[in-house]
């Protein structure tokens, strides 16, 4: 079977890898001139089932409301005359109950654990080098009440297969000595021993090269204009330069998936949520952390990626704007200097902003659509790096006529 994969980020490239391994002829199409140049380029670097909680929670509506007049909130919502944002928002609010938050979080957890196992296997079989660090991640809490809430919430994940440990400040420093100078700032942390970190972009580049050796063809630097449909099937992908035909198609364009699906009559409930990342050169300094983590008070994630320190923060509802104003990174720089004063050259920041493809309930959208030969692998939100292998294996199995190894209830389009 000839399969056309739309999107050359980590999700699209991983899909292509599995499809090629199943014996399909695969072509990957993307507007960027090389793979991994959008959301996969400078993400947090955390492979983090321990941070899988669905954003739609009982606390979320008040956080969003407060963001209307406060500039320093980690979740920023700006009023816009965008009916798609409002429609997505109403669906999001409908999922902000304790029961739905639990169900959606556990769906995501199951997928993340499955995906993490496959990611490890894939990296080993393909011989990939991507600044991988095992040994766990630290989720740091500054206030006692916030820490106690985090410990209470972690039971839901721990009882469903994720090893988690509540640790005091002394244990924090044992696990990450570079936090010794900031020890007094923490009430405690949750240590996720099986969580990991690594450079998603390097992984994507390396996997694309390995996929090309398997025969995957990459058609890059050519924007997709539309999908040609006849009756209940896609006939071709029309780009600015060509027309590509296949037997099956996989839509893996992240936040841009709804744009391409809409003319086909498909309403994908995905909205772009803007995230900011900052990359700093370590330049031989001795204070960079070995383990990645998240400062939960400020929702600033950090990870060492080879000779660089990566920081990410903020979720902003800003439509399809990907501009990166330096003022939006000052909070990240402040937290990094506070936690790791000798970690990197703070005078040489590299700024980046990207769009996370968020669904209103949290889990991605995988598998079949009402169009017979069009499949979805999209909507992974802030967990795309963690979920990529599992989602892609599921979609490849469906295309191959096999039952996926993971129960996909709650992960398909027909839940909406």
MARBA-797337 format. One record per residue (C-alpha): x, y, z; residue in three letters. Coordinates in steps of 0.1 Angstrom, whole numbers, padded with zeros to 4 digits. Example, Ala and Ser with C-alpha at 12.3 -4.5 7.8 and 13.67 -1.06 7.14 Angstrom:
BEGIN
<node <0123 -0045 0078> ALA>
<node <0137 -0011 0071> SER>
***
This chain:
BEGIN
<node <0000 0000 0000> UNK>
<node <0012 0035 -0008> UNK>
<node <0006 0058 0022> UNK>
<node <0011 0096 0022> UNK>
<node <0019 0111 0056> UNK>
<node <0010 0148 0059> UNK>
<node <0035 0164 0084> UNK>
<node <0072 0159 0091> UNK>
<node <0073 0166 0128> UNK>
<node <0081 0139 0153> UNK>
<node <0046 0124 0150> UNK>
<node <0046 0123 0112> UNK>
<node <0081 0109 0110> UNK>
<node <0074 0083 0136> UNK>
<node <0043 0073 0117> UNK>
<node <0063 0069 0085> UNK>
<node <0089 0048 0103> UNK>
<node <0063 0023 0115> UNK>
<node <0044 0022 0082> UNK>
<node <0077 0015 0063> UNK>
<node <0085 -0012 0088> UNK>
<node <0052 -0028 0079> UNK>
<node <0062 -0029 0043> UNK>
<node <0042 0001 0030> UNK>
<node <0055 0025 0004> UNK>
<node <0056 0058 0023> UNK>
<node <0060 0095 0013> UNK>
<node <0061 0123 0039> UNK>
<node <0049 0158 0028> UNK>
<node <0056 0191 0046> UNK>
<node <0059 0228 0038> UNK>
<node <0091 0231 0058> UNK>
<node <0124 0225 0040> UNK>
<node <0135 0199 0066> UNK>
<node <0119 0176 0092> UNK>
<node <0110 0188 0127> UNK>
<node <0110 0225 0120> UNK>
<node <0078 0234 0138> UNK>
<node <0065 0222 0172> UNK>
<node <0091 0194 0174> UNK>
<node <0120 0218 0169> UNK>
<node <0125 0233 0204> UNK>
<node <0100 0217 0228> UNK>
<node <0106 0210 0265> UNK>
<node <0125 0179 0259> UNK>
<node <0107 0160 0286> UNK>
<node <0094 0124 0281> UNK>
<node <0070 0128 0309> UNK>
<node <0041 0105 0318> UNK>
<node <0045 0121 0353> UNK>
<node <0031 0154 0338> UNK>
<node <0002 0139 0319> UNK>
<node <-0027 0155 0338> UNK>
<node <-0054 0168 0315> UNK>
<node <-0055 0206 0314> UNK>
<node <-0093 0206 0316> UNK>
<node <-0097 0205 0354> UNK>
<node <-0119 0220 0381> UNK>
<node <-0092 0247 0386> UNK>
<node <-0088 0256 0350> UNK>
<node <-0118 0280 0345> UNK>
<node <-0106 0303 0374> UNK>
<node <-0070 0303 0360> UNK>
<node <-0083 0313 0326> UNK>
<node <-0105 0340 0340> UNK>
<node <-0076 0354 0361> UNK>
<node <-0054 0355 0330> UNK>
<node <-0077 0381 0314> UNK>
<node <-0062 0408 0336> UNK>
<node <-0029 0392 0349> UNK>
<node <0001 0391 0325> UNK>
<node <0022 0367 0346> UNK>
<node <-0001 0336 0345> UNK>
<node <0013 0304 0330> UNK>
<node <-0020 0299 0311> UNK>
<node <-0029 0330 0291> UNK>
<node <-0063 0336 0275> UNK>
<node <-0069 0367 0254> UNK>
<node <-0104 0376 0242> UNK>
<node <-0105 0373 0204> UNK>
<node <-0133 0374 0179> UNK>
<node <-0126 0339 0168> UNK>
<node <-0157 0316 0168> UNK>
<node <-0135 0285 0167> UNK>
<node <-0117 0295 0199> UNK>
<node <-0150 0300 0216> UNK>
<node <-0164 0267 0204> UNK>
<node <-0133 0249 0215> UNK>
<node <-0135 0268 0249> UNK>
<node <-0170 0256 0256> UNK>
<node <-0160 0220 0249> UNK>
<node <-0130 0226 0272> UNK>
<node <-0152 0239 0300> UNK>
<node <-0175 0209 0297> UNK>
<node <-0145 0187 0305> UNK>
<node <-0135 0207 0336> UNK>
<node <-0152 0183 0360> UNK>
<node <-0133 0161 0384> UNK>
<node <-0148 0129 0368> UNK>
<node <-0139 0139 0333> UNK>
<node <-0105 0152 0343> UNK>
<node <-0097 0118 0359> UNK>
<node <-0110 0098 0329> UNK>
<node <-0091 0119 0304> UNK>
<node <-0059 0119 0325> UNK>
<node <-0060 0081 0328> UNK>
<node <-0065 0077 0290> UNK>
<node <-0035 0099 0284> UNK>
<node <-0014 0080 0310> UNK>
<node <-0021 0046 0295> UNK>
<node <-0011 0060 0261> UNK>
<node <0021 0077 0274> UNK>
<node <0033 0045 0292> UNK>
<node <0027 0025 0261> UNK>
<node <0044 0051 0239> UNK>
<node <0074 0055 0263> UNK>
<node <0081 0017 0260> UNK>
<node <0079 0019 0222> UNK>
<node <0101 0050 0221> UNK>
<node <0129 0032 0240> UNK>
<node <0126 0002 0217> UNK>
<node <0126 0024 0186> UNK>
<node <0156 0045 0196> UNK>
<node <0176 0013 0203> UNK>
<node <0166 -0005 0171> UNK>
<node <0173 0026 0149> UNK>
<node <0205 0035 0168> UNK>
<node <0194 0070 0176> UNK>
<node <0215 0096 0196> UNK>
<node <0194 0124 0209> UNK>
<node <0210 0136 0242> UNK>
<node <0189 0111 0261> UNK>
<node <0189 0112 0299> UNK>
<node <0172 0085 0319> UNK>
<node <0170 0086 0357> UNK>
<node <0137 0104 0363> UNK>
<node <0123 0140 0364> UNK>
<node <0115 0162 0394> UNK>
<node <0083 0181 0398> UNK>
<node <0091 0208 0423> UNK>
<node <0067 0225 0447> UNK>
<node <0074 0257 0466> UNK>
<node <0043 0260 0488> UNK>
<node <0033 0233 0513> UNK>
<node <-0004 0234 0503> UNK>
<node <0004 0230 0466> UNK>
<node <0028 0201 0474> UNK>
<node <0001 0184 0495> UNK>
<node <-0023 0187 0466> UNK>
<node <0003 0173 0442> UNK>
<node <0009 0144 0464> UNK>
<node <-0028 0137 0467> UNK>
<node <-0032 0139 0429> UNK>
<node <-0002 0116 0422> UNK>
<node <-0021 0087 0437> UNK>
<node <-0042 0085 0406> UNK>
<node <-0011 0080 0384> UNK>
<node <0007 0058 0408> UNK>
<node <-0023 0035 0412> UNK>
<node <-0023 0031 0375> UNK>
<node <0012 0020 0369> UNK>
<node <0035 0051 0371> UNK>
<node <0062 0049 0398> UNK>
<node <0061 0082 0418> UNK>
<node <0077 0092 0451> UNK>
<node <0070 0123 0473> UNK>
<node <0104 0136 0484> UNK>
<node <0115 0163 0509> UNK>
<node <0141 0190 0501> UNK>
<node <0170 0169 0513> UNK>
<node <0160 0141 0489> UNK>
<node <0156 0167 0461> UNK>
<node <0193 0177 0465> UNK>
<node <0204 0140 0466> UNK>
<node <0187 0135 0433> UNK>
<node <0198 0168 0418> UNK>
<node <0228 0183 0436> UNK>
<node <0226 0214 0414> UNK>
<node <0195 0224 0433> UNK>
<node <0214 0227 0466> UNK>
<node <0215 0265 0465> UNK>
<node <0177 0267 0460> UNK>
<node <0168 0239 0485> UNK>
<node <0152 0263 0510> UNK>
<node <0127 0274 0483> UNK>
<node <0110 0240 0481> UNK>
<node <0084 0224 0503> UNK>
<node <0090 0191 0484> UNK>
<node <0088 0174 0451> UNK>
<node <0074 0145 0432> UNK>
<node <0100 0123 0417> UNK>
<node <0090 0103 0386> UNK>
<node <0118 0078 0384> UNK>
<node <0109 0064 0350> UNK>
<node <0104 0098 0333> UNK>
<node <0132 0109 0309> UNK>
<node <0145 0137 0287> UNK>
<node <0160 0141 0253> UNK>
<node <0162 0163 0223> UNK>
<node <0130 0158 0202> UNK>
<node <0145 0176 0172> UNK>
<node <0176 0154 0171> UNK>
<node <0154 0123 0175> UNK>
<node <0132 0134 0146> UNK>
<node <0162 0141 0124> UNK>
<node <0179 0108 0132> UNK>
<node <0147 0088 0127> UNK>
<node <0140 0105 0094> UNK>
<node <0174 0096 0081> UNK>
<node <0168 0060 0093> UNK>
<node <0134 0060 0076> UNK>
<node <0149 0072 0044> UNK>
<node <0173 0043 0044> UNK>
<node <0142 0021 0047> UNK>
<node <0128 0037 0016> UNK>
<node <0106 0065 0030> UNK>
<node <0105 0094 0006> UNK>
<node <0104 0130 0020> UNK>
<node <0087 0156 -0001> UNK>
<node <0097 0188 0017> UNK>
<node <0096 0225 0012> UNK>
<node <0063 0223 -0007> UNK>
<node <0032 0237 0011> UNK>
<node <0000 0216 0010> UNK>
<node <-0029 0234 -0007> UNK>
<node <-0057 0209 -0003> UNK>
<node <-0068 0173 -0003> UNK>
<node <-0088 0161 -0034> UNK>
<node <-0118 0141 -0024> UNK>
<node <-0141 0120 -0046> UNK>
<node <-0171 0102 -0031> UNK>
<node <-0158 0089 0003> UNK>
<node <-0121 0087 -0005> UNK>
<node <-0091 0111 -0008> UNK>
<node <-0077 0109 -0043> UNK>
<node <-0046 0131 -0040> UNK>
<node <-0027 0157 -0020> UNK>
<node <-0023 0189 -0040> UNK>
<node <0008 0210 -0031> UNK>
<node <0021 0241 -0047> UNK>
<node <0044 0220 -0069> UNK>
<node <0029 0186 -0073> UNK>
<node <0000 0162 -0070> UNK>
<node <0007 0131 -0048> UNK>
<node <-0016 0101 -0049> UNK>
<node <-0018 0073 -0024> UNK>
<node <-0040 0044 -0012> UNK>
<node <-0042 0059 0023> UNK>
<node <-0034 0092 0040> UNK>
<node <-0024 0102 0075> UNK>
<node <-0031 0137 0087> UNK>
<node <-0003 0146 0112> UNK>
<node <-0001 0183 0108> UNK>
<node <-0006 0192 0145> UNK>
<node <-0024 0226 0149> UNK>
<node <-0028 0229 0111> UNK>
<node <-0047 0196 0108> UNK>
<node <-0082 0213 0112> UNK>
<node <-0073 0238 0085> UNK>
<node <-0068 0210 0059> UNK>
<node <-0097 0189 0072> UNK>
<node <-0123 0216 0073> UNK>
<node <-0129 0218 0035> UNK>
<node <-0136 0180 0036> UNK>
<node <-0164 0185 0060> UNK>
<node <-0144 0173 0090> UNK>
<node <-0146 0194 0122> UNK>
<node <-0115 0185 0142> UNK>
<node <-0118 0201 0177> UNK>
<node <-0081 0211 0179> UNK>
<node <-0070 0246 0187> UNK>
<node <-0034 0260 0187> UNK>
<node <-0020 0269 0222> UNK>
<node <0012 0288 0219> UNK>
<node <0042 0278 0240> UNK>
<node <0075 0295 0245> UNK>
<node <0109 0279 0248> UNK>
<node <0144 0293 0256> UNK>
<node <0177 0275 0248> UNK>
<node <0209 0286 0265> UNK>
<node <0245 0274 0258> UNK>
<node <0261 0257 0289> UNK>
<node <0295 0267 0276> UNK>
<node <0314 0245 0300> UNK>
<node <0297 0257 0332> UNK>
<node <0294 0233 0361> UNK>
<node <0260 0242 0374> UNK>
<node <0236 0226 0348> UNK>
<node <0212 0200 0361> UNK>
<node <0215 0164 0352> UNK>
<node <0178 0156 0357> UNK>
<node <0151 0176 0340> UNK>
<node <0120 0188 0358> UNK>
<node <0092 0214 0363> UNK>
<node <0090 0243 0387> UNK>
<node <0052 0238 0394> UNK>
<node <0047 0272 0410> UNK>
<node <0058 0289 0377> UNK>
<node <0051 0260 0353> UNK>
<node <0086 0264 0339> UNK>
<node <0101 0231 0326> UNK>
<node <0138 0226 0322> UNK>
<node <0161 0199 0307> UNK>
<node <0197 0195 0298> UNK>
<node <0200 0187 0262> UNK>
<node <0237 0180 0255> UNK>
<node <0256 0213 0257> UNK>
<node <0224 0233 0261> UNK>
<node <0198 0241 0288> UNK>
<node <0162 0242 0275> UNK>
<node <0135 0260 0293> UNK>
<node <0098 0262 0284> UNK>
<node <0068 0279 0298> UNK>
<node <0034 0295 0291> UNK>
<node <0003 0283 0273> UNK>
<node <-0012 0312 0254> UNK>
<node <-0044 0312 0233> UNK>
<node <-0031 0334 0205> UNK>
<node <-0044 0318 0174> UNK>
<node <-0018 0309 0148> UNK>
<node <0007 0336 0159> UNK>
<node <0042 0322 0164> UNK>
<node <0061 0354 0171> UNK>
<node <0086 0354 0200> UNK>
<node <0089 0387 0218> UNK>
<node <0119 0387 0242> UNK>
<node <0097 0401 0270> UNK>
<node <0078 0369 0272> UNK>
<node <0109 0350 0282> UNK>
<node <0119 0371 0312> UNK>
<node <0100 0349 0337> UNK>
<node <0118 0318 0324> UNK>
<node <0151 0335 0327> UNK>
<node <0144 0346 0362> UNK>
<node <0134 0311 0373> UNK>
<node <0165 0295 0356> UNK>
<node <0189 0320 0373> UNK>
<node <0172 0314 0406> UNK>
<node <0174 0276 0404> UNK>
<node <0207 0271 0385> UNK>
<node <0227 0303 0387> UNK>
<node <0258 0287 0371> UNK>
<node <0240 0265 0346> UNK>
<node <0245 0284 0313> UNK>
<node <0254 0316 0296> UNK>
<node <0223 0337 0303> UNK>
<node <0234 0364 0280> UNK>
<node <0231 0342 0249> UNK>
<node <0194 0331 0248> UNK>
<node <0178 0316 0217> UNK>
<node <0141 0322 0216> UNK>
<node <0114 0300 0201> UNK>
<node <0076 0299 0200> UNK>
<node <0054 0271 0187> UNK>
<node <0018 0259 0185> UNK>
<node <0006 0229 0206> UNK>
<node <-0024 0212 0190> UNK>
<node <-0047 0209 0219> UNK>
<node <-0080 0190 0221> UNK>
<node <-0106 0203 0246> UNK>
<node <-0105 0171 0266> UNK>
<node <-0068 0163 0264> UNK>
<node <-0062 0130 0246> UNK>
<node <-0052 0131 0209> UNK>
<node <-0073 0121 0180> UNK>
<node <-0062 0088 0163> UNK>
<node <-0074 0065 0136> UNK>
<node <-0102 0064 0111> UNK>
<node <-0124 0093 0099> UNK>
<node <-0157 0092 0079> UNK>
<node <-0135 0094 0048> UNK>
<node <-0125 0058 0041> UNK>
<node <-0088 0062 0035> UNK>
<node <-0080 0093 0057> UNK>
<node <-0065 0086 0091> UNK>
<node <-0057 0110 0119> UNK>
<node <-0026 0112 0142> UNK>
<node <-0030 0146 0157> UNK>
<node <-0040 0166 0188> UNK>
<node <-0012 0155 0211> UNK>
<node <-0010 0189 0227> UNK>
<node <0019 0194 0251> UNK>
<node <0026 0156 0251> UNK>
<node <0036 0151 0215> UNK>
<node <0072 0140 0222> UNK>
<node <0060 0116 0249> UNK>
<node <0031 0102 0228> UNK>
<node <0046 0101 0194> UNK>
<node <0057 0064 0192> UNK>
<node <0025 0050 0207> UNK>
<node <0002 0071 0186> UNK>
<node <0021 0063 0155> UNK>
<node <0021 0025 0162> UNK>
<node <-0016 0026 0168> UNK>
<node <-0023 0044 0135> UNK>
<node <0000 0021 0116> UNK>
<node <-0018 -0009 0131> UNK>
<node <-0052 0004 0121> UNK>
<node <-0040 0011 0085> UNK>
<node <-0025 -0024 0084> UNK>
<node <-0058 -0039 0095> UNK>
<node <-0046 -0050 0129> UNK>
<node <-0061 -0044 0163> UNK>
<node <-0039 -0020 0182> UNK>
<node <-0022 -0034 0213> UNK>
<node <-0037 -0005 0234> UNK>
<node <-0074 0001 0239> UNK>
<node <-0082 0032 0218> UNK>
<node <-0116 0040 0234> UNK>
<node <-0116 0077 0240> UNK>
<node <-0088 0084 0215> UNK>
<node <-0108 0085 0183> UNK>
<node <-0127 0112 0165> UNK>
<node <-0161 0096 0172> UNK>
<node <-0159 0107 0208> UNK>
<node <-0170 0142 0198> UNK>
***
